[in-house]
Structures are given as C-alpha cells and as structure tokens.
Amino acid sequence: MNTQLLYGDIGGTKTVLQLAEVAEGGIRECCTKRYDSAAFATFSDVLRDFLGQTMTHSPAAACFAVAGPIAAQQATLTNLPWQIGSANIAQEFSIAAVKLINDFEAVALAIDGLPPSDLITLQTGNPHAHAMRVVLGAGTGMGVAWLPWIDGHYYALPTEAGHIDFAPLTPLQTGLLEWLQQRFGHVSVERLLSGSGLTNIFKFLQTQAATADLPVIELEEDSGAAVTALAQTGKHPVALQALELFAEIYGAYAGNLALAGLCRGGVYVAGGIAPKMIDTLRAGGFMRAFRAKGRFSALLHEIPVHVVTHPAPGLLGARQEAWHLLQYSGKKL
C-alpha cells in the first residue's frame, strides 16, 4: 500500500484539493478536484466530499494553504466565514500529521522550483544571488510573502501586507481614495488590488465618465473578470482605463515592497489576475510606477520583476510542505 499525501489551496472563491502517492519513484498525483468555496458551510464538508470519493485509507500527511492569517495552527479565512484547525482536521479525518500554512507562504515555497516557462519577465534587472525576494499577488484578495535566504535555502515568511493603507500618487488616485473612504472608511491596498478592487476602480471611473453615450454598467461587488472582459473583448473605454489604473497602482505597490525588503533577488507577481492581463502589465504603466521612486529609481531598475503564470503555485507549495511534514513525522515510505 503506497503512502498518500493530501494537500490543498483553500481560498475565498475556490478550494482545490489534490491527492498524491509517494513511492520510491517519487510523488505521483492521483486526483485533483476544484470546489466552489462559497457552496459549502465548512471546510470539513469539502474535505469529507473529496475523501469520500478518492480515499481507500487515510493519508499519512496533509498540508493546506489557507487564504488568511494563521495562529497556533488555527485559521479564519479573510473572505469566507470558515474556521479551520489542523488538530480538528487530524482528529476528524484520522490523519496523523496536518499542517496549515498561509496561501502566499505556499506560493512563495513554490517559486524556487518553477521552470522559466512558468514566468514572464517584465524586467530582467541585475539579480543578486541569495538576496531577498518578495511574492505578491492579486486574486480574491491581495497576498504577500517574503523570501529571505536562511541556512542555505529560501524560507517563506507570510504577511498580511495586503491590508496596509493605500497611498495615492496622482489626483485621480486621490479622488479614488476619497470615494472608497466614503464606502469603507479604512482603505487598504486590497480594496484596489483584488477582483473586487478592480471592480471598485471601474465603478469609480464610471462616476467620472458617465454620459448619455456611455451608460453606467451595473456590476456585482466582485466582477474583476467581467471588467477584464469588457476591456479586452469589448474595448470599453472605462474598462480599459480601469485596467491601466489597476496596473499603475499594482506597480507602485510592488515597488514599495521591493524597497521595503531590498528585494535584489526579485519580485514575483503571482495571483489569478496578473496572467489574465499580461498585455496591460507589459504595456509600461506597471513598470513605470514600479520604478518611480525618486532618488531610488536607479535601484528599482536593477530589481528583477517576473509574473508567475503557473495556474496553481499554491498547490505546489502545499505539496512540498506536505512532503516535508511526512519526512519530519518519520513516516516510512
């Protein structure tokens, strides 16, 4: 009987679970299933469905990447009312070793193993060996993780940097901030750099541009994909402007993180949104805003910037951590 690993990427929009068998030949993926997170009351309901369809015996170890802060192996999702605890999962599903990690910690863990084909380079820069890296990404929310070099390898440090204050840089962005403050009070970066954030930007720009020839389009709160489609397929002028403004804010924020960590090892833009708007990111606004740091502009020119195009880096990182958990727990293959 082969040893089995269970791992997953748990987000506010979707949950992806995967099962793999570990043998002397390596790790072989057995089954992958994607779930609509909002369709389930608890994560246990999702896991029970998955294991009921795939398992013949309990996995030896499990790791789940969770979109939210983790404390004492307990997590509450930022954008979904799920509470998850590793000990509860271990007991309920008879899994010997279970670990929760932050979703962007998982993405960061995957970076070192990605082939060049899973990266699009926006700036080659002048990378320094073993220098600090940062991984960020807009999706349902905004995730950020640091990658410092410690004891011979990159070590992933999760953060909640997506919830720091948004800092406008132009009169238009200042107007956007004031409009968002009226709606939300505190305006974090995530209010702009996320699927709902792109929607917020589009709605704000509509208030500035609405005319008889350009009627207002009503959208749900999280309609980033619809805004992207309006821009790329429909060439809607406000949607096009929204993508450009999104890219500028994204670039400025990425540049701030690059300065904060002195990330000479590279900036990695992950998340579900960036690969879908790669032409906008390549158009120049993202990198201009990234480099526009006054006296430190020259430094920003030296920092490599890559877009991660792999569809599930968080799943790769969770698998890697499940494998390490298996080794640490002393399980025999």
C-alpha positions in Angstrom: 0.0 0.0 0.0 1.6 3.3 -1.1 1.9 6.3 1.3 -0.5 9.1 0.3 -0.2 12.8 0.7 -3.2 15.2 0.9 -2.8 18.9 0.2 -4.9 21.8 -1.0 -5.2 25.5 -1.7 -8.1 27.0 0.2 -9.4 30.4 -1.0 -12.4 32.6 -0.6 -13.5 31.8 -4.2 -12.3 28.3 -4.8 -10.8 25.4 -3.0 -8.5 22.9 -4.9 -7.7 19.6 -3.2 -5.2 17.1 -4.5 -4.1 13.6 -3.5 -0.7 12.1 -4.4 1.0 8.8 -3.8 4.6 8.6 -2.6 6.7 5.7 -3.7 10.4 5.2 -4.4 9.9 6.6 -7.9 8.7 10.0 -6.4 5.4 11.7 -5.9 2.6 10.9 -8.3 -0.6 13.0 -8.4 -3.7 10.7 -8.2 -6.7 13.0 -8.0 -7.5 16.7 -8.2 -10.8 18.4 -7.6 -11.9 22.0 -7.5 -14.8 23.3 -5.3 -16.8 26.5 -5.2 -15.8 27.5 -1.6 -19.0 29.5 -1.0 -21.2 26.5 -1.8 -20.1 24.8 1.5 -20.7 25.8 5.1 -17.4 24.5 6.4 -14.1 23.2 5.1 -14.8 19.9 6.7 -17.8 19.5 4.3 -15.5 20.0 1.3 -12.8 17.6 2.7 -15.4 14.9 3.5 -16.7 15.0 0.0 -13.2 14.8 -1.5 -12.0 12.0 0.7 -15.3 10.1 0.2 -14.7 10.0 -3.5 -10.9 9.4 -3.5 -9.6 7.6 -0.4 -9.2 3.9 0.4 -7.1 4.7 3.5 -6.1 7.8 5.5 -3.3 9.9 4.1 0.0 9.9 6.0 0.2 13.7 6.0 -1.7 16.7 4.9 -1.0 20.4 4.3 -3.5 23.1 3.4 -2.7 26.6 2.2 -5.3 29.0 3.6 -6.2 32.5 2.4 -6.0 34.1 5.8 -3.7 34.6 8.9 -2.8 31.5 10.9 -2.2 31.5 14.6 -1.4 28.4 16.7 -2.5 26.3 13.6 -6.0 27.9 13.6 -7.2 30.0 10.7 -10.2 32.0 9.7 -10.4 32.8 6.0 -10.3 36.5 5.3 -13.0 36.4 2.6 -15.1 33.5 3.8 -16.5 32.6 7.3 -14.7 29.3 7.6 -12.7 28.4 10.7 -10.1 25.7 10.3 -7.8 24.0 12.8 -5.1 21.4 12.0 -5.8 19.4 15.2 -9.5 19.2 14.4 -8.9 18.0 10.9 -6.4 15.4 12.1 -8.9 14.0 14.6 -12.0 14.2 12.4 -10.3 12.5 9.4 -7.7 10.3 11.1 -4.7 12.0 9.5 -1.5 11.6 11.6 0.1 14.9 10.6 -1.7 18.0 9.4 -0.4 21.5 8.9 -1.9 24.8 7.9 0.1 27.4 6.1 -0.8 30.8 4.6 -1.7 30.7 1.0 1.0 33.1 -0.1 3.5 31.3 2.0 2.6 28.3 -0.2 3.1 30.3 -3.4 6.4 31.5 -2.1 7.5 28.0 -1.4 6.9 27.1 -5.0 8.9 29.9 -6.6 12.3 28.2 -6.5 11.0 25.1 -8.3 9.2 26.9 -11.1 10.7 26.5 -14.6 11.4 29.6 -16.8 8.3 28.6 -18.8 6.1 29.5 -15.8 7.5 33.0 -15.6 7.1 36.1 -17.8 9.8 38.6 -17.1 8.8 42.3 -17.1 12.3 43.5 -16.0 15.5 41.4 -16.2 17.3 43.6 -13.7 20.5 42.6 -12.1 19.6 39.8 -9.6 21.9 39.2 -6.6 22.4 35.6 -5.5 20.7 34.7 -2.2 19.2 38.2 -1.9 15.7 38.8 -0.5 12.7 38.1 -2.7 9.1 39.1 -2.4 6.0 37.4 -3.8 2.7 39.3 -4.2 -0.5 38.6 -6.0 -4.0 40.0 -6.5 -6.8 37.5 -6.7 -9.8 37.3 -4.4 -7.6 39.3 -2.0 -4.0 40.6 -2.0 -1.4 38.2 -0.8 2.3 38.9 0.1 5.1 36.7 1.4 8.8 37.4 1.9 11.5 35.0 0.8 14.8 35.5 2.8 17.8 33.2 2.3 18.3 31.3 5.6 20.6 28.4 6.2 21.2 27.6 2.6 17.6 27.9 1.2 14.8 30.4 0.7 12.4 30.4 3.7 8.9 31.7 3.2 7.5 34.3 5.6 3.8 35.0 5.4 2.4 38.5 5.9 -0.8 40.5 5.8 0.7 43.3 3.8 -2.3 43.4 1.5 -4.1 45.3 4.3 -1.7 48.2 4.7 -3.0 51.6 3.7 -3.4 52.5 0.1 -1.2 55.5 -0.8 -2.5 57.5 -3.9 0.1 59.1 -6.2 -1.9 61.2 -8.6 -5.0 63.5 -8.3 -7.1 60.7 -9.9 -5.9 58.2 -7.4 -6.6 60.7 -4.6 -10.2 61.0 -5.8 -10.4 57.2 -5.9 -9.2 57.0 -2.3 -11.8 59.6 -1.1 -14.6 57.7 -3.0 -13.5 54.5 -1.3 -13.2 56.1 2.1 -16.9 57.1 1.8 -17.8 53.5 1.2 -15.4 51.6 3.5 -13.8 54.0 5.9 -10.3 52.5 6.0 -8.9 51.8 2.5 -6.3 49.0 2.3 -4.4 48.1 -0.8 -6.6 45.0 -1.1 -9.6 47.4 -1.7 -8.0 48.1 -5.1 -5.7 45.2 -5.9 -8.1 42.3 -6.0 -11.0 41.1 -8.1 -13.4 43.3 -6.1 -10.7 46.1 -6.2 -10.7 46.1 -10.0 -14.5 46.4 -9.7 -14.2 49.3 -7.3 -11.8 51.1 -9.7 -14.2 50.5 -12.6 -17.2 51.8 -10.6 -15.3 54.9 -9.6 -14.2 55.7 -13.1 -17.8 55.3 -14.3 -18.8 58.1 -11.9 -16.2 60.3 -13.6 -17.2 59.4 -17.2 -20.9 58.6 -17.3 -22.6 60.3 -20.3 -25.7 59.6 -22.4 -23.3 57.9 -24.9 -21.7 55.8 -22.2 -24.3 54.5 -19.9 -23.4 53.1 -16.4 -22.9 49.3 -16.3 -24.1 47.7 -13.1 -21.7 45.1 -11.7 -21.7 42.8 -8.7 -19.1 43.6 -6.0 -16.5 41.1 -7.2 -16.6 41.4 -11.0 -13.0 41.7 -11.9 -13.3 39.1 -14.6 -16.2 41.0 -16.2 -14.2 44.2 -16.2 -11.3 42.5 -17.8 -13.6 41.0 -20.5 -15.1 44.4 -21.1 -11.7 45.9 -21.7 -10.1 43.1 -23.7 -13.1 41.9 -25.8 -15.4 44.8 -25.7 -12.8 47.6 -25.8 -15.0 49.5 -23.3 -13.1 52.8 -22.7 -13.8 52.9 -18.9 -12.8 49.2 -18.5 -9.6 49.9 -20.5 -8.8 52.8 -18.2 -9.6 50.7 -15.1 -7.1 48.1 -16.2 -4.4 50.7 -16.8 -5.1 52.4 -13.4 -5.1 49.0 -11.7 -1.7 48.2 -13.3 -0.2 51.6 -12.2 -1.4 51.0 -8.6 -0.1 47.5 -8.7 3.3 48.5 -10.0 3.7 51.3 -7.4 2.8 48.8 -4.6 5.2 46.2 -5.9 7.9 48.8 -6.0 7.1 49.8 -2.4 7.5 46.1 -1.3 10.8 45.9 -3.3 12.2 48.8 -1.4 10.8 47.6 2.0 12.6 44.3 1.6 15.5 45.5 -0.6 14.5 42.6 -2.9 17.5 42.3 -5.1 16.6 38.6 -5.5 13.5 39.5 -7.4 9.8 40.5 -7.3 7.4 37.7 -8.3 3.8 38.8 -9.2 1.5 35.8 -8.7 -2.2 35.6 -8.1 -5.1 34.9 -10.5 -5.4 38.3 -12.1 -1.9 39.1 -13.4 -1.7 36.4 -16.1 -5.1 37.4 -17.4 -3.9 41.0 -18.0 -0.4 40.4 -19.1 -0.6 42.7 -22.1 -1.6 45.5 -19.8 1.2 44.8 -17.4 3.7 44.7 -20.4 2.3 48.0 -21.8 4.6 50.0 -19.5 2.4 51.6 -16.8 3.2 48.9 -14.2 6.9 49.1 -14.6 6.9 53.0 -14.8 5.1 53.1 -11.5 7.3 50.4 -10.0 10.5 52.4 -10.8 9.1 55.9 -9.9 10.7 56.1 -6.5 12.6 59.4 -6.8 16.2 59.1 -5.7 15.9 55.3 -5.6 14.6 54.9 -9.1 18.0 53.6 -10.2 17.8 50.8 -7.6 14.4 49.8 -8.8 15.8 49.4 -12.3 18.1 46.7 -11.0 15.5 44.5 -9.4 14.1 41.6 -11.5 10.3 41.5 -11.9 8.5 38.4 -13.0 4.9 37.4 -13.5 4.1 33.8 -12.3 1.9 32.1 -14.9 1.7 28.6 -13.4 -2.0 28.1 -12.7 -1.6 26.7 -9.2 1.6 27.6 -7.5 -0.1 27.5 -4.1 -0.9 23.8 -4.6 2.8 23.1 -5.5 3.9 24.8 -2.3 1.3 22.9 -0.2 2.5 19.6 -1.8 6.1 20.5 -0.9 5.2 21.2 2.7 3.1 18.0 3.0 6.2 16.1 1.8 8.4 17.8 4.4 5.8 17.1 7.0 5.8 13.4 6.1 9.6 13.3 6.4 9.6 15.2 9.7 6.9 12.9 11.2 9.1 9.9 10.5 6.7 8.0 8.2 8.3 5.2 6.3 7.7 5.0 2.5 
